[in-house]
Amino acid sequence: QIAVRACFLGFAFGCGLLLSAGRSAWRHFGWYVCSLSLFHYSEYLVTAINNPRSLSLDSFLLNHSFEYNLAALSSWVEFTLEKLLFPELKQITWLSTVGLLMVIFGDCLRKAAMLTAGSNFNHIVQNEKSDTHTLVTSGVYGWFRHPSYVGWFYWSIGTQVLLCNPICVVGYTLASWRFFRERIEEEEITLIHFFGEEYLEYKRKVPSGLPFIKGVKVEL
């Protein structure tokens, strides 16, 4: 099953390259397909390097959630419909280039966070502290408390800027912001339980990295 998923992502990446190499209206969609397939493949690869004990089929994040799959499908539908109705909207190369840069930045930041965290990183929020679990505050964690979420946030929005999907740009921004606000609050409750004052001090010094998200409120 792992090989099947890896081959599928490799095939999708190849198809994306073929679309990208042409001069058709689907060129920017090719960029998107390459970005999407590379993101999911590298999620599995970096997890295999960093934390093989937590490695599973879910590490590809292909079945992240129903909402995630619905969002992807919505973006494909919007792109196709707008391409048919407003073809000039999908030919704004400078805007797609901005989106591609957002995608590259977001994915690189997320993978840097995963590599910096090492075995401390897990796709699932942990409720029990392991003996090897430490608080990581160096590298990109010195910039943001949640760099992997910051990277994913801008990556997801960047995919829709790349596709010149105005409706999904707004929808992805709102949905991603709400998801990460709730996820960060949930995770920080656990981190405070794990590390106590050490994490509270870190929280005071380093921002979450996401706009208007301060994390869980702590009553003094």
Salt bridges, closest charged atoms under 4 A:
GLU43 OE2 - ARG110 NE 2.73
GLU43 OE2 - LYS111 NZ 2.91
GLU43 OE1 - HIS123 NE2 2.74
GLU82 OE1 - LYS90 NZ 2.68
ASP107 OD1 - LYS111 NZ 2.51
GLU182 OE2 - ARG178 NE 3.50
GLU187 OE2 - HIS146 ND1 3.59
GLU188 OE2 - ARG145 NE 2.83
GLU188 OE2 - HIS146 NE2 2.88
GLU188 OE1 - LYS203 NZ 3.22
GLU197 OE2 - ARG204 NH2 2.55
GLU201 OE1 - ARG204 NH2 2.79
GLU201 OE2 - LYS205 NZ 3.59
